[in-house]
Amino acid sequence: MCLLLPENIRHDLRSSPDPSLRLTESPRQMVPSNMPFDLDLPRPLVLLAGLLLAGLVLPQPIQAQDSAPTRQDKAMHYSLYYESFKNDDFKAAKGDLAWVLEHAPGFPKKDDRNFRRQYKLYAGLAKATSKKSKRRAYLDSAATVLATAPTKMGTLGLSFDAHAWEVYRGRFLQQYGSALPDRPDGLKTATAHYRKAFELAPSEVDPYYVRQVIQHCLDTDRQEEALAFLNTVEAERGSDPKVQKIVASAREEIFGKNPQAQIKYLKEQYEAHPDSAGIMRSLFDAYVKQGNVSKASELAPRLLKTNPPAKTVRKIAEMRLDDGRSQEALEAYDQAVEQGATLKAQDHFNRGRAHRQLNNFSKAQSAYRKSIEMDPSYAEAYVGIGDLYTQAVNTCSQDELGRSDKAVYWTAVDQYKQAIEADSSIAAVANSKIESYRKVFPTEEDIFYRNDWKKDGRVTIGDGCYSWINETTTVRPAP
């Protein structure tokens, strides 16, 4: 700015013995030569300044009252605070950081770094002090920064990640929330901010914070809310192995405490995705686990059309067998084999049960034998064969026991004894059957009248209606 002086005053100052008061090169300037900037004043002020100079009464050098800080100022304060901040000298950093946030909040990259450092600075000061009152004051200041910074930055046009600030809020409250009973508007709970962060950027939030939201729901007995959030998480991050593990674990925990919640959830999923084999299978397993055979049976036919795993097919077969639907049970086992499943000893035992219920004695015997072949200790299969032989007697004797019919009980008792040898835990059941059927062994007289029988001799049971048995046994009379 310039100061216009009358010619006579300019003339006097040109020859002033004080170099600082000499007139500069421009005829429009008449200021001390050490003044940092020019003045450009209205005419009345020019006259006043001229009079002052004429009387040799000069004002102090004039400074601008509302001038904006230069880039050099900004850089200086930024450098001073950051040097202290990165060394955790928060007290030294505090003043210069405050200056930067007042005069150049977005310096140097127009982002959120200065606001982030301010809340960290207050948190660091709180951690460092041993005085409760100061600690509380610093934490209140940090909370205020967290609550207000995003709005301020938005107004200033600074770049920042909204979801990241929700995480900052959550982490701060998770650590210090108990010390802040009166929180500023904008701060809620740690998990509320973690959840908001997920809503804003579901693909970027660390799985740890997802787990925190779920766990909070479980801890506060809000299982329905937890399940709803799990569905959202699965839809957004289902391909993430870590997230998959969290979702599976949380659902297992919820369903373990509340089986009905599992059924409700799976039914809703099934209604929404009726062609999903996985959901159908999960619902079937849930029904079976809860003993709801009726509902499981309703679902089984459709489930079988999806080529479920052999484990599921076996369960359907067992369920049908227990329900008296022997032929359907066998069909289920056949399907499992067609799908490449290898049947286990129990599967063959169950096939034997199914054939026995259908009076397919020969096939039942083969299935029981296959079970024993796969597992010689499978005592139930020996008992199954023994029961099969006694059932054959009931069918073939037509209510009138002949000598050949009674002889079949020898083979039945042989099987019960082998069951005990295979597994002594079944002795009580097997011995009870032995005692019952020994009483109907052929008598001494029956043995006498059979030319092919000799006491303690060996004989093969395999004639007529019993040809399929083909078992060699010992001749012995009833006790």
VOGU-3710 file (C-alpha; in Angstrom, 3 decimals, decimal comma):
1> mclllpenir> 0,000/0,000/0,000  1,168/3,588/-0,640  1,156/6,822/1,414  0,845/10,049/-0,643  2,560/13,029/1,080  2,688/16,761/0,193  5,727/17,857/-1,799  7,259/20,036/0,956  7,177/17,119/3,442  8,680/14,764/0,916
11> hdlrsspdps> 11,447/17,299/0,280  12,308/17,556/3,970  12,486/13,815/4,387  14,732/13,285/1,407  17,490/15,000/3,324  16,672/13,478/6,747  19,800/12,390/8,656  17,951/9,238/9,756  18,264/6,733/6,877  15,206/4,906/8,063
21> lrltesprqm> 13,060/7,966/7,415  14,378/8,838/3,999  11,946/8,814/1,110  12,144/5,682/-1,007  12,542/5,598/-4,764  8,836/5,959/-5,475  7,591/9,578/-5,184  4,280/8,164/-3,873  5,907/6,522/-0,863  6,790/8,242/2,343
31> vpsnmpfdld> 7,281/5,588/5,044  10,198/4,503/7,157  12,482/2,464/4,942  12,402/-0,466/7,398  8,574/-0,816/7,262  7,706/-4,294/5,967  4,920/-3,233/3,579  3,479/-0,198/1,803  0,386/1,750/2,850  -2,397/2,926/0,619
41> lprplvllag> -4,674/5,193/2,706  -7,695/7,406/1,998  -6,941/11,130/1,481  -7,959/12,313/5,005  -5,603/9,787/6,534  -2,895/10,837/4,104  -3,143/14,423/5,345  -3,069/13,284/8,962  -0,009/11,166/8,292  1,615/14,156/6,614
51> lllaglvlpq> 1,051/16,345/9,624  2,476/13,712/11,918  5,554/13,391/9,781  5,906/17,164/9,525  6,135/17,354/13,297  8,565/14,471/13,255  6,183/12,419/15,421  6,079/9,040/13,690  3,801/6,095/14,570  5,188/2,604/15,205
61> piqaqdsapt> 5,569/0,363/12,101  2,071/-0,675/10,998  1,176/-4,429/10,985  -1,803/-6,018/9,141  -4,417/-7,106/11,698  -6,385/-9,669/9,598  -3,774/-10,966/7,186  -3,880/-14,691/6,277  -0,948/-16,854/7,394  1,571/-17,580/4,701
71> rqdkamhysl> 2,478/-21,039/3,534  5,725/-20,587/5,360  3,770/-19,993/8,598  1,679/-23,074/8,033  4,698/-25,227/7,264  6,529/-23,952/10,307  3,708/-24,740/12,767  2,986/-28,066/11,078  6,637/-29,089/11,245  6,942/-28,055/14,885
81> yyesfknddf> 3,922/-29,996/16,082  4,563/-33,066/13,954  8,147/-33,419/15,121  6,915/-33,512/18,712  3,856/-35,633/17,941  5,737/-38,469/16,263  7,967/-38,670/19,349  4,917/-38,829/21,643  5,740/-35,430/23,123  2,086/-34,448/23,099
91> kaakgdlawv> 2,442/-31,458/25,421  4,950/-29,827/23,097  2,814/-30,621/20,049  -0,444/-29,329/21,497  -0,054/-25,574/20,846  1,210/-25,758/17,279  -1,373/-28,395/16,369  -4,093/-26,109/17,722  -2,704/-23,282/15,552  -2,748/-25,507/12,464
101> lehapgfpkk> -6,324/-26,622/13,103  -7,426/-23,009/13,497  -5,553/-21,488/10,554  -4,800/-24,374/8,174  -6,783/-27,502/9,193  -6,225/-29,260/5,874  -2,513/-28,541/5,561  -0,640/-29,985/3,711  -2,766/-32,541/1,751  -6,327/-31,373/2,418
111> ddrnfrrqyk> -7,065/-34,570/4,320  -7,930/-35,585/7,881  -4,439/-36,142/9,304  -4,463/-33,145/11,647  -7,843/-34,045/13,127  -6,761/-37,645/13,582  -3,635/-36,557/15,371  -5,564/-34,203/17,596  -7,784/-36,946/19,039  -4,735/-39,204/19,408
121> lyaglakats> -2,877/-36,374/21,117  -5,611/-35,931/23,713  -5,830/-39,684/24,252  -2,046/-39,781/24,694  -2,148/-36,943/27,206  -4,888/-38,750/29,125  -2,836/-41,901/29,230  0,256/-40,067/30,439  -1,302/-38,169/33,337  -1,883/-39,621/36,787
131> kkskrrayld> -4,435/-36,990/37,815  -8,018/-38,144/37,395  -9,372/-34,677/36,711  -6,857/-34,029/33,933  -7,350/-37,474/32,479  -11,085/-36,925/32,325  -10,610/-33,498/30,728  -8,275/-34,890/28,055  -10,639/-37,766/27,312  -13,549/-35,343/27,020
141> saatvlatap> -11,503/-33,316/24,533  -10,653/-36,435/22,519  -14,324/-37,454/22,515  -15,332/-34,014/21,293  -12,851/-34,230/18,422  -14,201/-37,633/17,432  -17,781/-36,406/17,612  -17,312/-33,188/15,641  -14,377/-33,712/13,275  -16,228/-35,470/10,416
151> tkmgtlglsf> -18,778/-32,656/10,165  -16,061/-30,010/10,243  -14,004/-31,810/7,627  -17,040/-32,154/5,407  -17,692/-28,440/5,647  -14,042/-27,670/4,866  -14,014/-30,023/1,903  -11,281/-32,236/3,321  -10,932/-35,827/2,214  -11,500/-38,545/4,821
161> dahawevyrg> -12,883/-42,082/5,109  -16,172/-41,920/6,969  -16,027/-45,612/7,862  -12,517/-45,194/9,289  -13,745/-42,474/11,614  -16,533/-44,757/12,791  -13,848/-47,315/13,659  -11,814/-44,616/15,484  -14,901/-43,758/17,509  -15,603/-47,391/18,288
171> rflqqygsal> -12,045/-48,162/19,358  -11,891/-45,065/21,562  -15,190/-45,930/23,256  -14,198/-49,562/23,620  -11,096/-48,447/25,521  -12,348/-45,385/27,394  -16,144/-45,533/27,246  -16,515/-46,494/30,918  -14,681/-43,288/31,892  -17,057/-41,106/29,854
181> pdrpdglkta> -20,557/-41,253/31,330  -21,465/-37,994/29,587  -20,592/-38,327/25,932  -20,911/-35,545/23,370  -23,642/-35,752/20,766  -22,514/-37,968/17,945  -20,904/-40,687/20,050  -22,951/-43,800/20,801  -21,449/-47,167/21,735  -18,382/-48,922/20,399
191> tahyrkafel> -20,395/-51,622/18,660  -22,834/-49,104/17,205  -19,929/-47,343/15,497  -18,399/-50,625/14,331  -21,718/-51,576/12,805  -22,001/-48,185/11,109  -18,494/-48,640/9,741  -19,550/-51,963/8,232  -22,629/-50,381/6,668  -20,496/-47,649/5,111
201> apsevdpyyv> -17,755/-49,935/3,778  -18,572/-53,624/4,299  -15,661/-54,885/2,222  -13,047/-52,835/4,088  -13,881/-53,305/7,756  -11,613/-55,706/9,641  -13,372/-58,962/10,660  -12,478/-58,208/14,285  -15,008/-55,380/14,373  -17,652/-57,592/12,763
211> rqviqhcldt> -17,120/-60,088/15,543  -17,451/-57,333/18,150  -20,894/-56,388/16,841  -22,071/-60,001/16,841  -20,684/-60,723/20,293  -22,386/-57,653/21,743  -25,734/-58,892/20,398  -25,134/-62,310/21,924  -24,026/-60,886/25,267  -27,181/-58,783/25,467
221> drqeealafl> -29,418/-61,694/24,426  -30,417/-60,140/21,102  -30,216/-63,302/19,048  -32,666/-62,247/16,342  -30,671/-59,069/15,731  -27,457/-61,078/15,632  -28,904/-63,474/13,049  -30,108/-60,585/10,883  -26,666/-58,983/11,001  -25,027/-62,325/10,209
231> ntveaergsd> -27,177/-62,594/7,093  -26,021/-59,149/5,992  -22,397/-59,966/6,711  -22,630/-63,229/4,810  -24,192/-61,486/1,813  -21,449/-58,842/1,732  -18,386/-60,822/2,812  -19,331/-64,472/2,385  -16,263/-65,187/0,275  -13,851/-64,063/3,000
241> pkvqkivasa> -12,596/-67,178/4,881  -12,128/-65,258/8,139  -15,629/-63,827/7,943  -17,067/-67,240/7,040  -15,492/-68,683/10,163  -16,945/-65,907/12,331  -20,424/-66,334/10,834  -20,405/-70,118/11,234  -19,158/-69,918/14,817  -21,714/-67,284/15,799
251> reeifgknpq> -24,617/-69,200/14,286  -23,522/-72,379/16,012  -23,408/-70,521/19,319  -26,861/-69,015/18,778  -28,442/-72,256/17,652  -26,828/-74,157/20,499  -28,597/-71,901/22,968  -31,830/-71,613/21,040  -32,698/-74,530/18,710  -36,008/-72,929/17,809
261> aqikylkeqy> -34,138/-69,879/16,538  -32,234/-72,196/14,227  -35,415/-73,738/12,856  -36,978/-70,321/12,339  -33,903/-68,995/10,602  -33,551/-72,018/8,326  -37,245/-72,009/7,439  -36,989/-68,375/6,410  -33,920/-69,166/4,354  -35,634/-72,155/2,746
271> eahpdsagim> -38,704/-70,096/1,851  -36,473/-67,458/0,293  -34,315/-70,035/-1,535  -36,473/-73,154/-2,082  -34,022/-74,656/-4,569  -30,973/-74,379/-2,314  -29,762/-77,885/-1,527  -27,518/-76,604/1,254  -30,315/-74,800/3,091  -32,648/-77,748/2,586
281> rslfdayvkq> -30,075/-80,109/4,039  -29,413/-77,839/7,020  -33,128/-77,625/7,763  -33,465/-81,402/7,499  -30,546/-81,934/9,882  -32,040/-79,438/12,331  -35,368/-81,281/12,300  -33,624/-84,606/12,886  -31,489/-83,197/15,686  -34,583/-81,913/17,466
291> gnvskasela> -36,426/-85,199/16,978  -39,006/-83,699/14,641  -39,233/-86,799/12,443  -42,508/-85,730/10,885  -41,092/-82,501/9,449  -37,873/-84,212/8,413  -39,869/-86,884/6,585  -41,828/-84,240/4,711  -38,611/-82,695/3,477  -36,784/-85,942/2,673
301> prllktnppa> -38,260/-86,725/-0,800  -37,335/-83,334/-2,176  -33,961/-83,450/-0,484  -33,123/-86,802/-2,094  -33,628/-85,244/-5,524  -30,710/-82,874/-4,842  -28,228/-85,752/-4,544  -27,288/-84,967/-0,938  -24,161/-86,419/0,696  -24,183/-90,061/1,706
311> ktvrkiaemr> -24,430/-89,048/5,360  -27,761/-87,356/4,694  -29,017/-90,265/2,606  -28,131/-92,678/5,400  -30,040/-90,545/7,873  -33,082/-90,567/5,601  -32,816/-94,337/5,244  -32,593/-94,837/9,018  -35,536/-92,551/9,576  -37,635/-94,434/7,040
321> lddgrsqeal> -36,600/-97,713/8,557  -37,629/-96,603/12,038  -40,875/-95,384/10,561  -41,579/-98,845/9,082  -41,009/-97,779/5,476  -38,532/-100,523/4,740  -38,685/-100,446/0,954  -38,109/-96,673/0,889  -35,191/-97,137/3,272  -33,593/-99,632/0,909
331> eaydqaveqg> -34,120/-97,260/-2,010  -32,346/-94,523/-0,096  -29,372/-96,807/0,529  -29,335/-97,770/-3,133  -29,220/-94,090/-4,065  -26,295/-93,530/-1,735  -24,403/-96,356/-3,438  -25,243/-94,950/-6,877  -23,800/-91,616/-5,770  -20,527/-93,356/-4,981
341> atlkaqdhfn> -20,967/-93,765/-1,236  -19,289/-96,664/0,529  -21,713/-98,193/2,996  -20,496/-98,798/6,513  -21,131/-101,769/8,795  -24,114/-100,019/10,332  -25,568/-99,319/6,882  -25,438/-103,016/5,979  -26,948/-103,863/9,358  -29,811/-101,488/8,641
351> rgrahrqlnn> -30,299/-102,974/5,198  -30,561/-106,335/6,926  -33,267/-104,925/9,211  -35,165/-103,555/6,207  -35,057/-106,876/4,320  -36,112/-108,700/7,459  -39,139/-106,435/7,835  -40,031/-107,306/4,242  -39,510/-111,050/4,958  -36,627/-111,129/2,502
361> fskaqsayrk> -34,772/-113,559/4,758  -31,970/-114,527/2,419  -31,147/-110,886/1,569  -31,373/-109,957/5,217  -28,889/-112,686/6,125  -26,481/-111,486/3,422  -26,680/-107,904/4,653  -26,024/-108,933/8,260  -23,085/-111,058/7,141  -21,678/-108,102/5,208
371> siemdpsyae> -21,894/-105,984/8,338  -19,910/-108,580/10,311  -17,410/-108,897/7,488  -16,735/-105,166/7,705  -16,676/-105,133/11,510  -16,292/-108,500/13,305  -17,100/-106,813/16,604  -20,521/-105,685/15,398  -22,460/-107,787/17,903  -25,862/-106,410/16,895
381> ayvgigdlyt> -25,464/-108,072/13,502  -25,066/-111,508/15,150  -28,175/-110,829/17,201  -29,921/-109,737/14,012  -29,137/-113,049/12,342  -30,360/-114,969/15,365  -33,614/-113,004/15,378  -33,909/-113,573/11,650  -33,745/-117,341/12,174  -36,392/-117,308/14,909
391> qavntcsqde> -38,632/-115,176/12,685  -38,191/-117,714/9,891  -39,449/-120,409/12,230  -42,606/-118,430/12,870  -43,141/-118,043/9,133  -42,273/-121,561/8,014  -43,798/-123,604/10,859  -47,309/-122,297/10,342  -48,009/-122,406/14,085  -47,063/-126,087/14,443
401> lgrsdkavyw> -43,442/-126,717/15,400  -41,945/-129,830/13,838  -38,574/-131,336/14,581  -36,938/-129,425/11,692  -38,456/-126,171/12,908  -37,123/-126,694/16,418  -33,641/-127,453/15,044  -33,433/-123,930/13,607  -33,237/-122,623/17,188  -29,841/-124,305/17,496
411> tavdqykqai> -28,477/-121,934/14,832  -30,199/-118,957/16,427  -28,588/-119,668/19,806  -25,226/-120,121/18,060  -25,530/-116,553/16,746  -26,412/-115,116/20,151  -23,347/-116,785/21,646  -21,144/-115,320/18,928  -22,610/-111,907/19,695  -21,395/-112,223/23,300
421> eadssiaava> -17,944/-113,235/22,099  -17,834/-110,230/19,779  -18,946/-107,739/22,426  -19,578/-108,707/26,029  -21,658/-105,569/26,598  -24,487/-107,251/24,753  -24,432/-110,325/27,033  -27,583/-109,433/28,959  -29,706/-109,207/25,808  -28,133/-112,237/24,161
431> nskiesyrkv> -28,343/-114,488/27,259  -31,998/-113,648/27,688  -32,676/-114,827/24,149  -30,559/-117,934/24,657  -32,536/-118,982/27,717  -35,827/-118,458/25,895  -34,976/-120,467/22,781  -33,111/-123,326/24,485  -36,450/-124,312/25,961  -37,806/-125,082/22,488
441> fpteedifyr> -34,819/-127,070/21,266  -35,667/-130,560/19,945  -36,224/-133,019/22,803  -34,319/-136,263/23,434  -37,209/-138,060/21,769  -37,054/-135,770/18,708  -33,385/-136,547/18,313  -33,976/-140,287/18,732  -36,507/-140,371/15,913  -34,245/-138,577/13,460
451> ndwkkdgrvt> -31,807/-140,917/11,824  -29,580/-138,079/10,650  -29,255/-136,579/14,130  -26,902/-137,763/16,785  -26,482/-136,043/20,134  -23,458/-133,720/20,067  -23,072/-134,471/16,389  -22,988/-131,935/13,588  -25,866/-131,196/11,255  -26,585/-128,623/8,546
461> igdgcyswin> -29,807/-126,638/8,671  -30,768/-125,986/5,051  -33,780/-128,003/3,943  -37,058/-126,832/2,498  -38,221/-123,476/3,796  -34,861/-123,051/5,550  -32,624/-123,748/2,568  -31,244/-120,210/2,597  -29,896/-120,640/6,184  -27,293/-123,249/5,261
471> etttvrpap> -25,716/-123,262/8,745  -23,916/-126,185/10,391  -24,667/-126,575/14,099  -24,430/-129,025/17,012  -27,261/-131,402/17,864  -28,320/-130,914/21,507  -31,570/-131,548/23,364  -33,597/-129,001/25,280  -32,555/-128,754/28,950
//
